[in-house]
């Protein structure tokens, strides 16, 4: 049976074997870098450093490396050194070239695949070093081994020299120095702060491993070494919060070739901070290890509460949400052959890990609770308080649903909706106040832009219990308009707008409202951020009139630069503090028109840092906020006097 019909004028001879492109060696990486590192922006740039550091950490996990050093040179090249065994430099029996050249120039070549040198490893499925080489203008590999220093250099992933002896050394290890290719990456400046957080994280996850970083551009140095491992990590998570007990609960268990480590500490807050790792890779989307932990934790605390008669027989069991409120924890598993879902390893898929983690948590938590009855009682009371609050929130939610005020029900009356029905083409502007809301409604494109004015400052959800949040009128309007629900009930398939844009005044009140909204989204709708749906509008700060022409200015620095070009002309400067000061036409042309506006997409590069800053700025503790304000007072951008 034949299917298909030849189209008119179709010439089969126009399509032949010569039309099939074959990319050899590392050429495929340069043509499609996103397939290997996710993207080519700042995140992808820093991923290059991660991959080389992962190789060093693999040496440490195997027991051969104690120190890792990262240097950012003045020309923005990066050097990563370890004191491990050094990459072998002998001729590889299959490739016919040195093992060093094999590792640096061939995808899926390395000691990680045989299973003999590394029982566990991270990295980009074994292609990390070669991918970094392919995406670098130049790269130099120095290997200290056999009493010698061996070197090979590469350009665009291609060797430009043989492996040569360039000196002698009584030590062993590998040093990789590379310069990222500016023609591939849209950002070519390494951020010291981002790399510091990554190295600190690695030090926490590998007890006894020292990681150092030196930024030669500024002369800044940092070093990390944590004897406490992930227990120290949890203490850092809770350092701006009020823990229920002084020291984190820590337990570990090895099953065959898999090692499980867990550290847990409750605090008096309402949010959960749980970070998961597999072979030192941050699995931001969780996976089987997180599922195993949550299942076991709920079971253990329910069993203990009933066994100790801390809850009545007539009381319902704690839910997962109940036992995770105010929880800070780190889950770290190290295993052979990890199976990650997605190119950038967002989720661990190994099914057997769930059972291993469940067993470790069940045994470890049970032992701790039995040996620490006072701390156990505090934890159960925390869960019980959460359960009562959850029940109150459920009743409040049912009430507002009956009144038609929450998701899936009647849209809020003050929402000026758009006519477009495809969410991918729709935008929702969250606007501060009725005045700005009026200008935005008049200036918008009604076909795809919706406007939701918010009256005053929304509730600070960092300090509010769930039932109070559900009852807050502005939050109900916000949740109803977006349509996806909140927390564990969040369903992105019900999203009504592909872009949700926070548009507030450029003053202190506007900045406060923006922070309150970001806190709400981070704590209760974080999937909107993770999936790229949340944005911040950038209205202009100034209008500079020069003759019959005018220029919109978006920062003080831009203003000063513009004034230098107009120093011989008469100019008038108008400062816009509120969106309501702009006419609908001005608001449209500067802030809402897709062809001329500036939008900042909200992303979470470092979930730990984000959690810490939101709690510091919006939580109950005054001292951390005071210290933060004192530290950054000189760099404040918006200040009303």
WOSULVEN-V732576 format. One line per field, one symbol per residue. phi: phi as a letter, one per 30 degrees, with the letter a starting at -180 (. if undefined). burial: # if it has 24 or more other C-alpha atoms within 12 Angstrom, else .. Layout:
phi->???
burial->???
This chain:
phi->.cbjbddeidcdddbbeddddccchcdddddbdddcbjaccdddeddddedddedddeddddjcbcbbbcbcdddidbcbbbcddidecddddcdibdddddddbbdhclddddicdbdbacidhiceddddddccdbbbccccahibccbbcbbhicdcaddbdclcaccbkbbcbbbddddccdbccdcedddddddeeddddbeiccbbbbcddbicbbbbabddhdddddddecdcccddbdcddbabacbhccccbbbbadbddcccbbccbbhiddcdcikdddeddddddddddddddddchdbdddddddcedddcdiccabcbbbbdhdcccjdcidbdcddddedddedddddddddddddbdddddddddddddddddddddddddddddddibbeicddddddcdcddcdedccbccccdidddddddddddcddbccbbdcdicdddddccdeddddddddddddddddjcibhdcdbddcdcbdbccdbbdcbddddddddddddddddbbdddddciccbbdbddcbbccbidcbbdccaddddddddddcdccdbbcccccbdddcdedddddcbcdedbdbccddbcdbddddeddddddcddddeedddddddcedcdccbcb
burial->........................##..##..#..###########################.##########..##############........###############.....############################..############...##.......##########..##..#####.######################.......####.##################.#######....################################################....##.....########################...#######.###############.##.....################.....##..##...####..##.#####....#..########.############.########.################.#############.....#.##############..####################...############......####....#..##...........##########.########....##..#.##.#############....#.................
